[in-house]
Amino acid sequence: MDAGFRIFRSLEEAAAFGPCALSIGNFDGVHAGHRRILRRVVELAR
């Protein structure tokens, strides 16, 4: 995975991982808007 991203298939998986920030959705590719959302999620997680 890139830049420390992880994919969780359920909220239980994410909860077991520890404190985290989640971005939930279906992405058909990483467009400019998606990159901004993901960048913000990473900022919040740090």
MDAnalysis code that builds the backbone (N, CA, C; Angstrom):
import MDAnalysis as mda
import numpy as np

u = mda.Universe.empty(138, n_residues=46, atom_resindex=np.repeat(np.arange(46), 3), trajectory=True)
u.add_TopologyAttr("name", ["N", "CA", "C"] * 46)
u.add_TopologyAttr("resid", np.arange(1, 47))
u.add_TopologyAttr("resname", ["MET", "ASP", "ALA", "GLY", "PHE", "ARG", "ILE", "PHE", "ARG", "SER", "LEU", "GLU", "GLU", "ALA", "ALA", "ALA", "PHE", "GLY", "PRO", "CYS", "ALA", "LEU", "SER", "ILE", "GLY", "ASN", "PHE", "ASP", "GLY", "VAL", "HIS", "ALA", "GLY", "HIS", "ARG", "ARG", "ILE", "LEU", "ARG", "ARG", "VAL", "VAL", "GLU", "LEU", "ALA", "ARG"])
u.atoms.positions = np.array([
    [0.840, -1.181, 0.000],
    [0.000, 0.000, 0.000],
    [0.884, 1.242, 0.000],
    [0.356, 2.296, -0.522],
    [1.081, 3.548, -0.652],
    [0.926, 4.419, 0.588],
    [1.951, 5.123, 0.956],
    [1.892, 6.184, 1.973],
    [1.210, 5.769, 3.270],
    [1.354, 4.523, 3.661],
    [0.777, 4.087, 4.920],
    [-0.718, 3.843, 4.891],
    [-1.321, 3.825, 3.716],
    [-2.745, 3.550, 3.626],
    [-3.004, 2.076, 3.858],
    [-4.115, 1.782, 4.480],
    [-4.559, 0.403, 4.681],
    [-6.018, 0.319, 4.266],
    [-6.395, -0.829, 3.772],
    [-7.794, -1.054, 3.405],
    [-8.410, -1.988, 4.433],
    [-9.496, -1.536, 5.054],
    [-10.242, -2.348, 6.006],
    [-11.553, -2.730, 5.348],
    [-11.942, -3.960, 5.481],
    [-13.184, -4.444, 4.882],
    [-14.370, -4.323, 5.833],
    [-14.108, -3.930, 7.089],
    [-15.193, -3.728, 8.050],
    [-14.732, -2.732, 9.105],
    [-15.683, -2.144, 9.810],
    [-15.334, -1.217, 10.888],
    [-14.658, -1.950, 12.038],
    [-15.009, -3.219, 12.230],
    [-14.377, -4.005, 13.289],
    [-12.878, -4.157, 13.027],
    [-12.508, -4.362, 11.766],
    [-11.083, -4.453, 11.422],
    [-10.367, -3.153, 11.766],
    [-10.974, -2.026, 11.442],
    [-10.357, -0.731, 11.721],
    [-10.234, -0.509, 13.223],
    [-11.269, -0.853, 13.975],
    [-11.246, -0.670, 15.428],
    [-10.147, -1.505, 16.069],
    [-9.925, -2.710, 15.560],
    [-8.889, -3.580, 16.113],
    [-7.496, -3.039, 15.832],
    [-7.354, -2.221, 14.797],
    [-6.060, -1.660, 14.418],
    [-5.623, -0.574, 15.396],
    [-6.565, 0.129, 15.980],
    [-6.244, 1.197, 16.917],
    [-6.789, 2.522, 16.420],
    [-6.413, 3.613, 17.068],
    [-6.913, 4.924, 16.633],
    [-6.552, 5.169, 15.166],
    [-7.526, 5.647, 14.418],
    [-7.257, 5.906, 13.004],
    [-8.277, 6.901, 12.469],
    [-8.035, 7.389, 11.269],
    [-8.993, 8.212, 10.535],
    [-9.443, 7.394, 9.341],
    [-10.723, 7.466, 9.033],
    [-11.268, 6.663, 7.938],
    [-11.822, 7.547, 6.843],
    [-11.634, 7.120, 5.626],
    [-12.303, 7.701, 4.467],
    [-13.092, 6.563, 3.847],
    [-14.405, 6.720, 3.793],
    [-15.263, 5.636, 3.336],
    [-15.881, 6.021, 1.997],
    [-15.824, 5.099, 1.039],
    [-16.459, 5.358, -0.244],
    [-15.970, 4.415, -1.315],
    [-16.599, 4.512, -2.459],
    [-16.176, 3.760, -3.634],
    [-15.403, 4.710, -4.536],
    [-14.230, 4.317, -4.899],
    [-13.410, 5.149, -5.763],
    [-13.148, 4.406, -7.060],
    [-13.417, 5.052, -8.190],
    [-13.169, 4.449, -9.498],
    [-11.814, 4.890, -10.035],
    [-11.016, 5.435, -9.174],
    [-9.702, 5.956, -9.524],
    [-9.436, 7.117, -8.597],
    [-8.210, 7.491, -8.456],
    [-7.890, 8.589, -7.545],
    [-7.771, 9.870, -8.364],
    [-8.834, 10.657, -8.330],
    [-8.882, 11.919, -9.045],
    [-8.403, 13.033, -8.121],
    [-8.299, 14.239, -8.631],
    [-7.809, 15.375, -7.837],
    [-8.627, 15.563, -6.562],
    [-9.936, 15.466, -6.652],
    [-10.780, 15.622, -5.462],
    [-10.535, 14.528, -4.447],
    [-10.350, 13.309, -4.930],
    [-10.051, 12.194, -4.030],
    [-8.712, 12.409, -3.342],
    [-7.728, 12.898, -4.078],
    [-6.408, 13.139, -3.474],
    [-6.510, 14.151, -2.344],
    [-7.323, 15.194, -2.531],
    [-7.506, 16.193, -1.464],
    [-8.155, 15.563, -0.235],
    [-9.166, 14.735, -0.450],
    [-9.828, 14.058, 0.673],
    [-8.836, 13.163, 1.402],
    [-8.114, 12.347, 0.653],
    [-7.161, 11.420, 1.275],
    [-6.030, 12.164, 1.976],
    [-5.565, 13.270, 1.403],
    [-4.518, 14.069, 2.047],
    [-5.007, 14.583, 3.400],
    [-6.252, 15.045, 3.445],
    [-6.824, 15.557, 4.700],
    [-6.985, 14.437, 5.722],
    [-7.408, 13.262, 5.287],
    [-7.541, 12.118, 6.194],
    [-6.190, 11.785, 6.813],
    [-5.134, 11.797, 6.003],
    [-3.791, 11.514, 6.523],
    [-3.381, 12.590, 7.524],
    [-3.655, 13.863, 7.220],
    [-3.330, 14.948, 8.163],
    [-4.027, 14.728, 9.501],
    [-5.301, 14.391, 9.465],
    [-6.059, 14.173, 10.702],
    [-5.539, 12.968, 11.478],
    [-5.121, 11.945, 10.756],
    [-4.622, 10.735, 11.415],
    [-3.310, 10.994, 12.146],
    [-2.517, 11.910, 11.618],
    [-1.218, 12.200, 12.245],
    [-1.408, 13.054, 13.466],
])
